[in-house]
Amino acid sequence: MFFSIIIPTCNRNALLEKALKALNKSAQTIANKDYEIIVSDDSANDVVASSLTEEFDCINAVRGPRKGPAANRNNGAKQAKGDWLIFIDDDCIPDKNLLHEYMSAIKDNPGCLAFEGAIFPDDEKLLQKDLAECPVNTDGGCFWSANICIQKNLFKKIGGFNEQFLIAAQEDQELYSRIKKHTRVVFCKNCKVVHPVRYRGLKEKIERIPIEMKNWILFARMQQSWWQIFLSGSGAQIKACVKTIKQNKFKAVLYHLFSLAYLVPGIILFTFQHNDKQKI
């Protein structure tokens, strides 16, 4: 069994360095002959190739396509020599037993071709603050690309990540929906990574609504009618508003209200753009 660890990165050298230290030959509890690390670098100046490859001889740094995280992950997977692909974000800190636990899970679940690991926040207290965000997966059923493992043959068979998704959102959920048609997915609670909690200002959050909404509508359109998209989207935003009101997170309430207001024009804009692409 041989693992290829795929890490997409873009202008986050300091965070990436911490992740690589946790994956270095002396850090993990499996033999270094059993895995490789592939860093696909979307940075404009190829910072990985120019600096970190000198410090970490265990990595293969390749230039990314600069077409978004989904395309960057696919680019890393194309270089993989392993029969299993592990995808980790460049800002995550893997547990020292991560690879050992994935190896055990694969052996304990014959025939299973995909696994998801646990994701923990690095600061529980900060996560409670208004507009703080972090993907947390402690019970499974999320399949977030910050910590997943897929057999390479299956990944190739279904075509990898959908590169229409231009930001890191929903592209892993769309992949998940296709993977479940071919295999069951096992949650491995002992395959752990720690993810940083981040805070975005309200202005930045509102400015990102159009691209985030476009990503979500693209994903929803693959499974729902326009009417269902409107109902599910508005319902989700209303529930989020109620929840954040109860939590006294009033900046988050404003964000969800803006998202709700953008839903209909977002659907219309997406429809026109999609129709124009089809005509071309």
TORFI-348006 format. One line per 3 residues: for each residue z, y, x of N, C-alpha, C. Coordinates in steps of 0.001 Angstrom, whole numbers, plus 500000, padded with zeros to 6 digits. Example, Ala and Ser with C-alpha at 12.3 -4.5 7.8 and 13.67 -1.06 7.14 Angstrom:
REM TORFI-348006
507800:494310:513190:507800:495500:512300:507800:496700:513200 ~ 507080:497750:512850:507140:498940:513670:507870:500030:512900
This chain:
REM TORFI-348006
500000:498804:500848:500000:500000:500000:500000:501243:500882 ~ 499074:502150:500600:498949:503363:501407:498835:504569:500475 ~ 499670:505588:500731:499701:506784:499908:498918:507924:500558
498204:508671:499728:497635:509952:500141:498336:511031:499327 ~ 499093:511872:500015:499814:512962:499339:498913:514199:499332 ~ 498570:514663:498142:497654:515798:497986:498463:517045:497654
498342:518067:498486:499049:519328:498255:498034:520471:498232 ~ 497752:521039:497059:496896:522231:497007:497724:523461:497356 ~ 497133:524391:498079:497894:525592:498447:496986:526806:498436
497597:527978:498330:496858:529237:498367:497830:530371:498697 ~ 497769:530820:499941:498549:531982:500393:500061:531833:500202 ~ 500576:530612:500393:502026:530409:500289:502499:529593:501487
502226:530108:502656:502469:529364:503886:503943:529025:504103 ~ 504832:529983:503811:506257:529763:504051:506790:528657:503153 ~ 506386:528666:501879:506822:527626:500959:506227:526276:501344
504961:526278:501704:504291:525035:502104:504975:524406:503313 ~ 505403:525233:504250:506052:524716:505449:507310:523921:505094 ~ 508074:524397:504112:509285:523689:503685:508929:522334:503073
507853:522317:502279:507427:521058:501669:506999:520049:502729 ~ 506273:520531:503732:505785:519643:504788:506927:519095:505633 ~ 507952:519903:505852:509099:519423:506617:509783:518265:505892
509809:518330:504556:510434:517260:503773:509572:516007:503713 ~ 508307:516134:504076:507386:514987:504063:507052:514503:505468 ~ 507610:515153:506466:507280:514814:507850:507722:513382:508175
507188:512864:509259:507396:511456:509616:508865:511081:509751 ~ 509669:512019:510224:511090:511717:510425:511924:511945:509170 ~ 511315:512529:508118:512082:512907:506939:512070:511846:505845
510931:511200:505629:510818:510208:504565:511342:508836:505007 ~ 511710:508016:504038:512347:506734:504348:511373:505556:504285 ~ 510061:505826:504382:509099:504739:504563:508382:504981:505887
507727:503972:506386:507051:504085:507677:505909:505084:507598 ~ 505732:505876:508665:504682:506896:508647:503284:506299:508589 ~ 503158:505025:508923:501850:504377:508849:501427:504126:507396
502357:504329:506462:502085:504037:505061:501637:505254:504253 ~ 501486:506403:504881:501039:507574:504112:500368:508613:504999 ~ 499588:509460:504325:498961:510622:504948:499219:511824:504053
499095:513010:504619:499262:514244:503855:497979:515057:503961 ~ 497421:515403:502815:496203:516204:502783:496520:517534:502123 ~ 496307:518612:502852:496519:519956:502331:495149:520602:502105
494860:520929:500854:493617:521615:500528:493928:523095:500352 ~ 493361:523912:501234:493783:525307:501374:492768:526262:500754 ~ 493182:526915:499656:492339:527908:498987:492534:529314:499537
493344:529473:500560:493609:530793:501123:492337:531378:501738 ~ 492210:532692:501631:491000:533346:502131:490853:533228:503636 ~ 491973:533164:504350:491902:533130:505813:492258:531760:506399
492293:530716:505542:492574:529352:506014:493849:529284:506854 ~ 494939:529823:506323:496170:529914:507099:496710:528549:507507 ~ 496492:527529:506692:497014:526202:507024:496327:525662:508267
495017:525695:508245:494258:525149:509372:494576:525869:510667 ~ 494909:527126:510581:495116:527917:511789:496540:527867:512328 ~ 497504:527437:511527:498886:527490:512002:499662:526192:511807
499743:525715:510563:500628:524593:510299:500136:523278:510882 ~ 498833:523154:511071:498331:521913:511672:498821:521760:513111 ~ 499152:522872:513750:499687:522810:515111:501131:522317:515106
501863:522627:514046:503272:522243:513959:503443:520842:513386 ~ 502574:520465:512440:502695:519168:511772:501459:518335:512075 ~ 501623:517355:512932:500476:516523:513296:500166:515464:512244
500990:515407:511188:500794:514390:510157:499861:514849:509052 ~ 499399:516113:509082:498607:516602:507964:497133:516729:508333 ~ 496335:516569:507296:494905:516818:507384:494620:518028:506516
494378:519168:507118:494138:520399:506372:492639:520608:506190 ~ 492232:520820:504941:490821:521025:504634:490656:522320:503851 ~ 489498:522905:503981:489222:524154:503262:489008:523866:501779
489671:524640:500930:489539:524454:499487:488299:525105:498928 ~ 487916:524747:497697:486699:525296:497086:486881:526692:496507 ~ 488143:527127:496369:488465:528456:495823:487925:528642:494414
488175:527610:493600:487760:527635:492202:488926:527321:491277 ~ 490163:527489:491778:491336:527222:490964:492062:525958:491382 ~ 493305:525766:490891:494145:524628:491303:493547:523263:490977
492889:523125:489817:492319:521822:489454:491253:521408:490462 ~ 490349:522323:490783:489298:522031:491762:489892:521794:493139 ~ 490976:522499:493454:491616:522338:494757:492258:520960:494889
492865:520460:493819:493435:519113:493852:492335:518058:493996 ~ 491251:518248:493253:490129:517309:493366:489564:517295:494783 ~ 489520:518466:495388:488998:518566:496754:489862:517772:497730
491175:517867:497568:492069:517093:498418:491911:515601:498190 ~ 491739:515204:496914:491601:513784:496589:490336:513183:497194 ~ 489294:513991:497341:488044:513491:497918:488218:513070:499375
489228:513629:500038:489459:513303:501452:490390:512098:501619 ~ 490951:511605:500506:492031:510612:500571:491545:509246:501046 ~ 492354:508650:501918:492098:507291:502396:492958:506269:501660
494001:506746:500990:494951:505849:500351:494447:505233:499065 ~ 495096:504157:498639:494768:503548:497353:495609:504135:496223 ~ 496591:504969:496601:497390:505706:495621:497429:507177:496007
497271:508052:494996:497324:509498:495211:498624:510047:494642 ~ 499339:510823:495448:500530:511518:494972:500244:513015:495036 ~ 500351:513689:493882:500118:515130:493828:501458:515858:493775
501612:516815:494691:502836:517625:494774:502423:519087:494955 ~ 503135:519996:494334:502851:521423:494513:503356:521906:495864 ~ 502739:522964:496362:503093:523446:497700:504453:524134:497766
505071:524406:496611:506385:525055:496615:507518:524089:496270 ~ 507199:522800:496185:508218:521800:495850:508818:521174:497106 ~ 510077:520806:497028:510756:520113:498120:510977:518660:497688
510234:517710:498267:510385:516311:497889:511693:515722:498424 ~ 512278:514843:497642:513447:514087:498086:513040:513150:499217 ~ 513971:512835:500107:513664:511990:501256:513229:510578:500853
513617:510159:499647:513268:508818:499164:512066:508825:498220 ~ 511372:509952:498121:510286:510072:497146:509254:508953:497301 ~ 508736:508777:498500:507679:507795:498718:508201:506371:498567
509412:506139:499044:510029:504820:498892:510186:504457:497417 ~ 510603:505426:496603:510818:505169:495175:509497:504938:494452 ~ 508449:505684:494821:507141:505432:494208:506631:504035:494594
506848:503656:495840:506429:502338:496296:507150:501248:495494 ~ 508440:501427:495273:509218:500450:494495:508748:500410:493045 ~ 508452:501584:492478:508016:501640:491078:506687:500919:490884
505784:501077:491834:504488:500404:491749:504662:498890:491815 ~ 505536:498428:492696:505797:496989:492825:506503:496429:491586 ~ 507379:497240:490985:508156:496785:489833:507376:496857:488516
506224:497530:488536:505437:497704:487311:503987:497282:487546 ~ 503756:495987:487757:502400:495528:488028:501452:495852:486872 ~ 500280:496327:487227:499297:496691:486210:499371:498135:485778
500477:498806:486070:500592:500233:485735:499874:501062:486796 ~ 499046:501998:486353:498192:502738:487273:498557:504211:487406 ~ 499611:504646:486744:500009:506063:486836:501515:506206:486625
502114:507119:487377:503551:507349:487327:503819:508851:487364 ~ 504919:509266:486775:505364:510655:486897:506779:510669:487441 ~ 507033:511631:488329:508357:511763:488907:509145:512889:488271
510413:512980:488631:511314:513983:488082:511167:515311:488834 ~ 511340:516407:488100:511273:517758:488669:512548:518495:488286 ~ 513270:518969:489292:514529:519678:489068:514415:521126:489532
515072:522067:488854:515070:523463:489303:516000:523647:490493 ~ 515677:524595:491358:516546:524832:492519:517713:525755:492191 ~ 517699:526381:491002:518757:527330:490648:518948:527309:489132
519869:526487:488659:520115:526350:487226:520577:527670:486601 ~ 521364:528428:487341:521894:529683:486815:520775:530703:486621 ~ 519895:530810:487600:518779:531748:487495:517855:531364:486349
517707:530072:486093:516812:529598:485042:517246:530077:483662 ~ 518516:530408:483503:519019:530867:482207:518701:532335:481939 ~ 518214:533049:482937:517954:534483:482769:516654:534727:482018
516568:535896:481407:515393:536287:480633:514143:536303:481516 ~ 513084:535613:481061:511774:535516:481723:511753:534634:482978 ~ 512874:534006:483315:512858:533038:484418:512108:531799:483945
511378:531149:484846:510591:529985:484442:510557:528940:485554 ~ 510473:527687:485152:510394:526577:486093:510039:525319:485305 ~ 509077:524531:485768:508807:523253:485097:509929:522271:485402
510624:521831:484372:511723:520884:484544:511361:519593:483815 ~ 511414:518483:484522:511083:517184:483934:512123:516169:484377 ~ 513108:515945:483525:514185:515009:483856:514181:513765:482982
513312:513745:481959:513295:512612:481031:511907:511988:480868 ~ 510895:512565:481479:509555:512011:481381:508774:512526:480186 ~ 507516:512089:480096:506652:512513:479001:505968:513837:479245
506079:514385:480450:505479:515686:480776:504201:515542:481607 ~ 504252:514694:482620:503142:514454:483541:502652:515765:484168 ~ 503613:516538:484682:503264:517784:485346:502873:517514:486790
501818:518174:487221:501178:517850:488503:502012:518216:489725 ~ 503197:518773:489523:504090:519030:490648:504641:517739:491233 ~ 504491:516618:490485:505039:515346:490977:504486:514191:490149
503304:513708:490497:502699:512571:489803:502029:511653:490822 ~ 501830:510403:490425:501222:509395:491288:500183:508620:490469 ~ 498962:508513:490983:497862:507883:490262:497092:506969:491213
496715:505807:490716:495853:504943:491515:494510:505651:491739 ~ 494032:505654:492965:492827:506413:493294:491611:505940:492511 ~ 491463:504634:492334:490301:504121:491607:490266:504631:490173
491435:504700:489514:491496:505238:488157:491172:506722:488157 ~ 491731:507456:489131:491476:508899:489228:489975:509175:489352 ~ 489299:508400:490178:487859:508556:490366:487097:508149:489105
487550:507103:488462:486862:506580:487282:486826:507604:486150 ~ 487935:508328:485970:487992:509285:484858:487567:510688:485270 ~ 487172:510866:486536:486615:512140:486969:487599:513176:487471
488859:512776:487706:489835:513711:488265:490213:514815:487304 ~ 490721:515910:487869:491120:517062:487065:489893:517790:486520 ~ 490016:518311:485318:488939:519088:484694:488918:520485:485315
487838:520813:486009:487770:522062:486767:487437:523284:485909 ~ 487325:523087:484590:487185:524249:483702:488492:525034:483620 ~ 489607:524359:483921:490906:525028:483897:491079:525789:485212
491162:527107:485118:491135:527948:486314:492514:528372:486801 ~ 493571:528104:486025:494929:528381:486488:495753:527097:486324 ~ 496947:527105:486912:497793:525912:486863:498519:525847:485523
497810:525376:484516:498386:525202:483180:497432:524363:482345 ~ 497956:523342:481696:497224:522441:480814:496250:521485:481511 ~ 495861:521779:482766:494920:520873:483429:495542:519498:483658
496857:519462:483900:497518:518166:484064:497706:517466:482717 ~ 497937:518252:481641:498067:517654:480319:496755:517044:479836 ~ 495648:517704:480179:494333:517163:479811:494062:515872:480573
494433:515845:481865:494291:514626:482657:495166:513512:482069 ~ 496371:513852:481683:497319:512908:481081:496716:512240:479842 ~ 496052:513047:479000:495470:512505:477770:494386:511478:478068
493651:511660:479163:492613:510688:479535:493197:509466:480217 ~ 494230:509680:481035:494867:508556:481739:495477:507569:480752 ~ 496097:508067:479685:496780:507196:478723:495822:506262:477984
494540:506555:478049:493558:505667:477427:493297:504426:478282 ~ 493747:504474:479548:493460:503391:480485:494708:502646:480959 ~ 495870:503276:480878:497083:502648:481409:498319:503271:480774
499397:502534:480781:500669:503145:480430:501143:503979:481620 ~ 501960:504974:481348:502480:505851:482389:503994:505685:482441 ~ 504508:505369:483614:505940:505112:483789:506617:506329:484420
507744:506719:483847:508546:507807:484412:509518:507237:485439 ~ 509532:507829:486630:510397:507373:487724:511447:508446:487998 ~ 512638:508270:487445:513659:509306:487548:514158:509498:488975
513976:508485:489829:514432:508598:491215:513369:509155:492158 ~ 512167:509390:491635:511114:510054:492431:511271:511554:492192 ~ 512025:512222:493042:512479:513580:492747:511830:514642:493638
511549:515785:493025:511229:516989:493782:512040:518129:493193 ~ 512300:519130:494015:512984:520346:493560:511974:521477:493520 ~ 511918:522163:492392:510935:523240:492185:511661:524579:492099
511165:525627:492754:511847:526923:492679:511744:527557:491295 ~ 512821:528190:490875:512814:528991:489653:512214:530347:489986 ~ 511303:530811:489152:510642:532090:489417:510881:533063:488281
510829:534339:488637:510980:535393:487642:509740:536275:487673 ~ 509092:536398:486540:507962:537326:486402:508405:538491:485520 ~ 508043:539720:485894:508351:540877:485074:507574:540835:483769
508062:541563:482760:507415:541553:481451:505974:542035:481538 ~ 505724:543076:482320:504365:543602:482459:503425:542532:483021 ~ 503882:541834:484044:503056:540785:484651:502818:539650:483655
503854:539277:482904:503714:538203:481924:502686:538572:480852 ~ 502744:539804:480377:501815:540241:479334:500390:540308:479872 ~ 500242:540754:481118:498906:540841:481710:498261:539470:481880
499081:538421:482000:498565:537062:482183:498239:536361:480864 ~ 498576:536981:479739:498364:536322:478448:496900:535929:478221 ~ 495912:536797:478479:494514:536389:478223:494087:535126:478962
494379:535015:480260:493956:533836:481008:494778:532615:480601 ~ 496061:532813:480319:496886:531691:479875:496431:531192:478507 ~ 496104:532125:477619:495650:531747:476287:494303:531042:476349
493421:531512:477223:492125:530865:477385:492299:529425:477843 ~ 493200:529218:478784:493481:527870:479271:494011:526975:478149 ~ 494951:527521:477375:495550:526730:476303:494532:526411:475226
493701:527383:474851:492689:527150:473813:491668:526115:474285 ~ 491303:526179:475565:490379:525189:476118:490950:523782:475946 ~ 492226:523620:476244:492873:522312:476097:492974:521909:474631
493407:522842:473782:493590:522536:472362:492267:522216:471680 ~ 491199:522904:472102:489882:522704:471472:489350:521293:471702 ~ 489823:520627:472746:489378:519261:473024:489956:518256:472041
490976:518690:471264:491661:517756:470375:491783:518251:468938 ~ 491601:519566:468722:491878:520130:467408:490728:521000:466916 ~ 490704:521217:465589:489772:522171:464994:490307:523583:465211
489464:524592:464948:489908:525970:465126:491102:526281:464225 ~ 491079:525772:462999:492186:526028:462078:493473:525383:462591 ~ 493368:524183:463113:494542:523513:463680:495061:524257:464904
494146:524786:465712:494540:525560:466889:495344:526784:466471 ~ 494859:527484:465439:495566:528669:464967:496955:528305:464445 ~ 497035:527241:463657:498324:526849:463081:499302:526387:464157
498832:525532:465080:499730:525022:466125:500120:526131:467094 ~ 499163:527004:467432:499449:528092:468363:500425:529098:467793 ~ 500187:529524:466553:501088:530500:465928:502460:529879:465676
502467:528603:465271:503744:527929:465050:504570:527836:466316 ~ 503902:527531:467435:504607:527417:468714:505190:528756:469150 ~ 504436:529828:468968:504918:531146:469375:506060:531627:468482
505981:531339:467191:507064:531728:466275:508346:530972:466618 ~ 508220:529661:466880:509394:528871:467278:509990:529405:468573 ~ 509114:529780:469531:509594:530322:470798:510322:531644:470583
509813:532464:469666:510480:533734:469352:511882:533491:468800 ~ 511988:532580:467848:513288:532278:467247:514265:531761:468300 ~ 513776:530857:469154:514631:530277:470195:515129:531348:471158
514235:532224:471615:514636:533244:472591:515502:534343:471966 ~ 515340:534573:470662:516240:535506:469975:517662:534948:469998 ~ 517798:533661:469709:519114:533019:469727:519733:533048:471118
518881:533036:472138:519364:533044:473524:519547:534466:474064 ~ 519280:535484:473214:519368:536888:473620:518418:537226:474776 ~ 517270:536557:474803:516250:536827:475822:515156:537687:475178
515414:538985:475089:514564:539847:474282:513248:540207:474971 ~ 513198:540155:476279:511921:540336:476964:511007:539155:476672 ~ 511578:537975:476646:510805:536781:476304:510311:536855:474862
511125:537420:473969:510705:537603:472571:509457:538474:472519 ~ 509460:539584:473261:508305:540474:473290:507069:539750:473829 ~ 507271:538960:474858:506150:538207:475433:505533:537279:474389
506356:536565:473642:505833:535630:472644:505189:536375:471473 ~ 505694:537548:471132:505063:538359:470079:503678:538843:470519 ~ 503565:539277:471782:502258:539670:472310:501303:538471:472322
501817:537303:472682:500986:536097:472704:500501:535755:471298 ~ 501388:535904:470323:501027:535648:468936:499945:536616:468462 ~ 500089:537891:468844:499106:538903:468450:497741:538654:469099
497745:538042:470278:496484:537798:470995:495791:536516:470532 ~ 496466:535689:469759:495938:534362:469440:494584:534416:468747 ~ 494456:535214:467668:493185:535270:466934:492072:535887:467770
492270:537076:468373:491197:537596:469240:490889:536669:470413 ~ 491896:535948:470890:491662:535000:471979:490756:533868:471540 ~ 490971:533365:470326:490111:532301:469793:488684:532811:469627
488538:534024:469093:487203:534598:468894:486495:534796:470225 ~ 487219:535358:471211:486631:535600:472527:486225:534281:473185 ~ 487080:533287:473086:486767:531977:473676:485514:531386:473019
485400:531538:471694:484257:530985:470965:482955:531610:471438 ~ 482939:532933:471580:481732:533624:472040:481368:533222:473461 ~ 482359:533170:474332:482104:532790:475723:481599:531356:475817
482191:530454:475029:481781:529050:475048:480350:528899:474532 ~ 480025:529632:473457:478672:529556:472894:477634:530107:473869 ~ 478000:531185:474602:477081:531762:475584:476793:530770:476702
477815:530045:477161:477616:529061:478226:476723:527938:477760 ~ 476866:527524:476483:476046:526446:475961:474579:526864:475876 ~ 474321:528152:475567:472943:528645:475484:472271:528650:476847
473090:528965:477883:472558:528989:479242:472188:527576:479673
